Amino acid sequence: MSRTPGPVTLRAGSVADLDAVSIVMREAFDARFGEAWTPAQCLGMLSLPGVWLTLAEQDEGIAGFALSRAVMDEGELLLIATRPAAQGRGVGGMLLRSVIDDARRRTLSRLHLEVRAGNAAVELYKREGFAKVGERPRYYRGRAGEAFDAHSYARTIP
Ligand SMILES: CC(C)(COP(=O)(O)OP(=O)(O)OC[C@H]1O[C@@H](n2cnc3c(N)ncnc32)[C@H](O)[C@@H]1OP(=O)(O)O)[C@@H](O)C(=O)NCCC(=O)NCCS
């Protein structure tokens, strides 16, 4: 019998959480498109200054995460994902709003992101104030070597 999911809480993550992050990533991203990162890529990125990990926890597990970085006075959302079983219940929105709040605390003026053309995540980004600012042809390399375009989105941080 399935039970009602418990409350979602957010916390800052660290290198110690990367195994759990990798599981969410493997489940959430469609391997055809080449958007997911390897554990080594995540570790390398999280070791850099200005990079932060946000975790959404639910029922003693990780339901989703966002990986972001600040460079000078601008920020970038590098990755965001929710476990498929937890999708469509607001976890992605909570994570994204938390990243926006972090960006404000870090006095960043703007947040950027890249999203594969056709990824339904665009609707979430638009809902949270991002607008399309450009296109990056052949940005993602899929499993079979084929290329997929990305669209660049950005929003200001008031
Ligand atoms: C994008 C993602 C993080 C959203 O997480 P979530 O917890 O479902 O987010 P929310 O419940 O707050 O919002 C869901 C909204 O995202 C959009 N959306 C994203 N992916 C969707 C999908 N596969 N199907 C339908 N809507 C989707 C919809 O607008 C939806 O709004 P709605 O529920 O009102 O229809 C999640 O779908 C995911 O992990 N996708 C795979 C990884 C990915 O592509 N990440 C983005 C690129 S880094």
The ligand as a Gaussian input file, in Angstrom:
#p B3LYP/6-31G(d) Opt

LIG

0 1
 C       12.490000      19.534000     -14.249000
 C       12.238000      18.835000     -12.927000
 C       13.418000      19.085000     -12.000000
 C       10.964000      19.412000     -12.292000
 O       10.833000      18.818000     -11.009000
 P        9.416000      18.671000     -10.288000
 O        9.696000      18.278000      -8.884000
 O        8.517000      17.822000     -11.072000
 O        8.946000      20.192000     -10.341000
 P        7.564000      20.848000      -9.877000
 O        6.615000      19.798000      -9.394000
 O        7.889000      21.976000      -8.975000
 O        7.054000      21.495000     -11.213000
 C        6.763000      20.666000     -12.275000
 C        6.645000      21.557000     -13.492000
 O        7.757000      21.357000     -14.333000
 C        7.320000      21.210000     -15.687000
 N        7.790000      19.880000     -16.075000
 C        9.081000      19.527000     -16.016000
 N        9.248000      18.279000     -16.482000
 C        8.041000      17.822000     -16.811000
 C        7.586000      16.606000     -17.370000
 N        8.417000      15.600000     -17.661000
 N        6.291000      16.454000     -17.581000
 C        5.438000      17.456000     -17.290000
 N        5.827000      18.643000     -16.777000
 C        7.114000      18.829000     -16.542000
 C        5.834000      21.438000     -15.698000
 O        5.601000      22.787000     -16.013000
 C        5.415000      21.167000     -14.279000
 O        4.413000      22.000000     -13.836000
 P        2.978000      21.380000     -13.469000
 O        3.237000      20.286000     -12.479000
 O        2.234000      22.548000     -12.915000
 O        2.446000      20.873000     -14.774000
 C       11.999000      17.315000     -13.132000
 O       10.982000      17.143000     -14.106000
 C       13.216000      16.538000     -13.554000
 O       13.991000      16.071000     -12.720000
 N       13.435000      16.357000     -14.869000
 C       14.547000      15.561000     -15.366000
 C       15.847000      16.287000     -15.189000
 C       15.885000      17.557000     -16.018000
 O       15.574000      17.540000     -17.201000
 N       16.303000      18.678000     -15.389000
 C       16.333000      19.977000     -16.042000
 C       17.567000      20.200000     -16.808000
 S       19.006000      20.398000     -15.772000

